[in-house]
Amino acid sequence: MHPAAIPSGTELPSVRTALPGPLGRSLVDALADHECPGLTARRRRRAEATGASHDPVVWTAARGANVADVDGNVYVDLTAGFGAALIGHTHPRVVAAVRAQSERMLHALGDVYPSDVKVALERRLAAMAPWPARVILGLSGADAVEAGLKTARLHTKRAGVLAFEGAYHGLSYGAVAACGYREAFRVPFAGQLNPAVRFAPYPSRAGEMSASLRSVDVVLAAGDIGAVLVEPVLGRGGVVVPPAGFLAALGERAAAAGAALVVDEIYTGLHRTGPRFRSVAEGCAPDVICLGKALGGGVPVSACLIREDVARAWGESVGEAIHTSTFLGNPLACAAAMAALDVIDAPETRADIARASATLARVLGATGLTVTAVGLLAAVRLGAPGRAIGVMRALLERGYVALPGGADADALTLTPPCCVTDAQLEGFGAALREVVAG
């Protein structure tokens, strides 16, 4: 590792080499030699689309809102590692919890002989839910969605799923079948996916709400839908915020049709967009809430919270569990989640989220671009398909990490950690203005 590669967390960018630098290029070459070509080919397509290299930089250290690459360049991460580092990279309380847990037990026996820390986390998550709840843990957001879909199938005895255009729930088989973000994600695997998934348009403004709900009514009228799966705000789909009242109306329709409402709060939950559960704050009554990303403070863990009466559909375990995995309830992940929740629930963290959200909104507003922002989930509309890819690279060269959003890559998406400083956000705003000005 480069001797100057461990950042403080509050630094402004320092980019001293071409991207990637010499060591980074050698590692990217090794990546191309050994990683599945379905991943490395993406960089070639991007280069062809923009006329510039899009080989990645290789991270080696991260702290707070900073990451550093193997060549010693320091960046401000406005993605928080796909949203996982809401409280900042390598938060000291999470690190301490993982270290302490690692010294006494790395692994337990899942659903057979669970760890004490798994019991503690499930008790805490159940207490957080808006109703008496049961919990299924996982390692990824997609795991939580899979558990939610299985729950709906058991509860309703119906195979059908209603999902939304533009929505992203992960790429495991149950989740990708309901992925309205891109049809291309589903097509190669279509023969192995649930054929009973239907899609409705996701409304982005009040004038679209009636048409969306009419589509929902048509799908539900068929009587075969067991799960209605929805994001309170489209995340990867470009930060699309539905009109007020949409989620509540959707929940009412799902209940009337006897379908379970599965709400994907993996991006929006745990206060990133303000409330602990955005769907509940919007007047929605979900049957299942899926959590992930920020839950582990950077360590892989997710949770499916299930309303008590709905969870009864799983029945009592009579031996081998019908939904489990080797690392379900992993002690390290559970310890990290307990520490992360301590930080997330602290008043000072809520204050940091409010401060950073206000600064982000002000900085983005000053660009003159069209912006959608809900707390620390924001998108900058760039007006042309694919433009976000070039803007993302130009920002990286100035030391700011952001991601393209929307199926057409026409938006820049931002999910910064709550510890990002005002100076870091101001610097990003200046860099963005420079990039879009050409």
N, C-alpha and C positions, 0 to 999 in steps of 0.2 A: 504494500500500500504506500502511496505517496506520503512523505513525512508531513506535508501540510494539508492532508486531505480530511481531517476531522474538523468540521465546522462548529461554530458556537450555537447556531440556531437562529441568530438574529442578524447575520451578516448580509450585506448587499452582495450582488453577484461579483465574481472574479473569474473571468474566462481568459486564460492565458495561452491556449493552444487552438489549433484547428480542431473541429469536432467531427469525429472523435480524434483525440490525440494519439501519439504513437503507440502507447500501451493499449489504449482503448481499441485502436484499429486491429492490433494483433489478437485481442480477445474476441472482437467481432468476427474476425476471420475464422477463429476456432469455433465460434458459435455457428457460423454458416456451415462448417464442416460436420458438425455433430448434432445440431438441433434439427427437428423435423422441418423439412423444406416448406411445409404449409405455413410456417411462421416467418422464416427468413425471406421468402419470396415477396412478402409484403413490402419490404424495403425497396426492392427493385421496381415494383409497380409505382411506388411513391416517387422514386427518382425519375421514372419515365414521365410521370404526370407533371412534375414541377421543374425538371431540368437541373436539379441539384441533388447532392448526396443526402440520403436520409438514414445512413447507418446510425445506430443508436450510440449514445455515450454509455459507459458501463459504470454503474454506481458502486461505491466502495464504503461510504459512510453517510450517515444522516442523523441530524439532530434538529429538533424544533422545526423551523420552516426551511432549513437548509439541507441540501444534499451535496455530496462531493463525488467526483468521478475519479477513476484510477490515475488520471493524468494531473490531478491536483486542482481541477477547476471546481468552483463552488457556485451553486445555483440556488435560487429561491423556488421551492416546489409549491406551485399553486394547484397541484392535484392532490396533495396529501396522500400520495401513493394510492390512487384510485379511491380516495376518500377514507382509507383505513386509518390514517394518522390524523384524525380530527383533533386530537389533543397534542399533536406534534410528534415528529419522529423520535424514537428512542426516549420516550418520556421516562424520567428517572424512577417514578413510582412503579411503572410497568416493568422496567428493567430489574428493579429490586425484588419485585414479586416473583418474576421468572427465575432470578438467581436463587432466591430462597427456596422456591419449590424444586429447582433442579438439584439442590443439595440433599433433598430428602426422598423425592420420588419423581421419575420422569414419566412413568407410564403405569396405568392401572389395568383393570380387566373389564373396562367398558360397562356393558349392561349386566355382566355376571357378578363381578366384585368391584363396584365403583369406588372412586376416591372420595375422601371427605370434602375436598375442594369442589368436586363436581356437585355434590349435594348442596353445598353452600351457594354455588352459582345458580342452580336451578331454583332454590328457595328465593333467592334475590330477584331473579327474573320473573317468577310467578307473582311476587309482590308488586312488581312494577306494572304489571298488566292492568288494563282498565276493567277487568272482570276476573272472577276466580278462574285460575288458569293452570294448565299443565304445559310442560316444556319438552321439546325435543332439541337436543344440541346437534351441531354439525361443525364442519370445518370451513365451509364457504357459504356465500349467499345462495348459490344454486342449491346447496344441500338443504337450506331452510325452505326454499321454494318447493323442492321435491317433497319434503315432509308435509308441507301445506297441501299440495295437490293430492298426496296419498290420503291425508286426513279427510279432505273433501270427498274423495271417492268412497271411503269407508262410511262416512257420515250420511251421504246422500244415495249411495249405491248407483250413482250415475257417472259415466265415463267422460261426458262432455265438459269442455273448458271454454269459457268465454274470456278472451284476452283482448289487448288493444294494439292497434297499429302504432308503430313507433316505440313500443315498450320493449325493454330488455330485462330479462330475469336470470341470465346465466346460460351456459351452453351444454349442461348435462341434458340427457334425453327428454325428461319431462319438461324441463325449463325451456329448452330450445324449441320444442314443439309449440310453445306459447310465445315464442319470440317474434313480435311484430316489428322489431327494429329493422331487420333486413331479411327478406325472403331467401337470400343467398345463404344465410346461415342454416336454413331448414332443408333446402332442396337436396344437397348431397346425401342426406340421411332420411329422406321422406318415407322410404319403405319401412323404416323401423320406428317411426314416430306415431304418437297418438293421432289417429285420423279424425277424432271427434273434437278438434279444436276449431273454434270460430273466432273471427276478429271483428271488432267494431272500431270506428274512428274515434280517436282521442281528441276531445275539444280543446282548442287553445284560446278561444274567446267566447263571449256570451252568445254570439250569433250561431256558434257551432254546437251548442249544448243540446238543443232540441233534436237536431239531426242525429247526434251521437246516441242520445237516449232512445230515439225511435229504432235505431239499429239494434241497440241492446234489447229492446222489447221484442223485436222480431226473432232474435236468436233465442231468447229465453222462452218464447212461446212454443218452441219445438218440444220442450219438456225433457230434454236429455242433458241439460247443463247441470253439472254437479259443483263446479267451481267457477267463480268469477274472480279473475286475477288482475290486480290493478296496482300501478304505482301512484301514489298521491301527487307526485310531480314526475314527469318523464326525466330521467337522469341522463343516461347515455344517449337517449333520443333527442337531446338538445335543450334540456331544461324547459319543458313545456308545462306551463301552469294551467290547470283547468279552471273554468269559471267557478265562482263561489256557488255552492249548492250542488255541484256535480257529484262529488263523492257521496254526499248524504243521499241524493236521489238514486244513485247507483246501488247503495246499500239497501235502500227500501225495496228496489226492484229485485235484487238478489233474494232477499228474505221472502218476498211474496211468491217468488218462483220456487222456493225450497232449495236454493243453491247456497253453498257456503261462500262467503266473501273473504278471499285471501288477499291481504294487503301487503305489498312488498315495500317495507319501510327500510330496506337495506341502505339506501342512500339518504333518504329524507329523515329517518328516525334519529333518536338519541341527541336531539337538539340542534343538529346541523341546520335545519330550516326553522328553528325556534322551539316549538314544543317537543316534548319527548316523542309523541306519536302524532305526526301531522294529520293523519286520517281522522283520529279521534277529535283533534282540535277543530277539524272542519265539519264536525257533526256527523261523522260516519260511524257505523257500528259494525266493525269487522268481526268475523268469527275466528280468523287466524291472522297473526301479525308476524311477518318475517323480519328478522334483524341480522345484521352482519357488519362488515366493514369496520366502523369505529368501535364495535363491541370489544374487540381484542386489543385495541391500542397498537395494532401492527402485527399481532400474532393471529394465525388463522383460527377463527371460531365464529360460529353463527348460532342462531336460536330461532326456533319456530314456537311462538306462544299460541296456545290453543285454548279457546274458551272451554271451561270445564265440561259442560254438557256435550259439546261437540267432540271433545277428546274421548268420551266414553265409547265412541264407535270403535276405538282400537281394541276394546275388550281387555281382559286380564291376561297377562303373560302366563303361558302354561308350559314354558320350557324355553325353546329357542325363540328369540324375538324376531318378528317379521320385518323390522326396520332397525338396523344397527350397523356398526362398522368397528374396525379394530381401534380406531383412535377417537371414537365418540366419547366426549367428556374427558379428553386428554388433560391430565393434571396441569401441565404447563400452560395450556390454552385457557383453562378455567381460572388459574391464578392470575394470568394476564388480564382476563376479562373482569375479574373482581377489582383489580387495581384500576383498570381503565374506567369502570363505572364509578369508583370513588372520585376520580378526577372529573369525569363528565358531570356528575351530580353536584359538584362543589359550586357554591355561589360565584366564586371568582372565575370559574370556567364559563359559566353562563354570561358573566359580564364581559369576558373576553370575546365570546361569540357575538354578543351584541355590538361591541366596539368594532371588531374586525368586519362584521357585516355592514355596519354603517360606513366605514371607510371604503370598503370595496364598492359599495353602491355609489358613493361620491366620486371615487376615482374612475369608475366605468362611465358614470354619467358625463364626466368631463371629456370623454373621447368623442362625443357626438354620434356614436354608433348606436344602433338599436340593441338594447340590453334587456334580458330577463334575469331577475335576481330574486331569490327567496333565501334569506339568511346567507349562509356560506355555500350556496349552490347557485351558480350563475352561468349565463351564456351570453356571448357577444355575437350578434348576427353579422355576418360578413358579406352577405348579399350574392354570393356566387357559389355553386357547387364546387367542392374541392378546395376552395380558397383557404380553409382553415389549416390544411396540411402545410402549405407554404408559410403561412403566418406562424404556425407552431414552430417550424424550424428556425425562422428568423428570430423568434423570441428566445429559443434555446441558445442561439449564438450570442445573444445579449444576456444570457444567464437566467432566463425565466422558463420554468417548466409548466406547460399547459397542454391540453389535449383537444383534438377536434371533436365535435359533437354533431349529432343529427346523422341520419342515414346518408345524406349527401355531403357530409363534412363541410357544411356551410356555416357552421358556428364554432366558436372557440369556447370550450367549457372550462370552468374554474371551480374547484372544490378545495380551497386553501385550508390549512390547519388554523385553529382559532388563535394560536400563538403568533401568527404572522404579524409583523410589526407594521405600523402605519408607514414608516419609511420604506419598507420593502414593497408595500402596495403602491405607494406613490411612485417608486422607481419603475414598477411594472407598468403603471399607467403611462408614464413617459415613453417607455420602450414600445408599448402598443401603439401609441399615437405615431411614433416614428415609423414603425413597420407598415401600418396601414396607409400612411401618407406616401409610401413608395420610395 
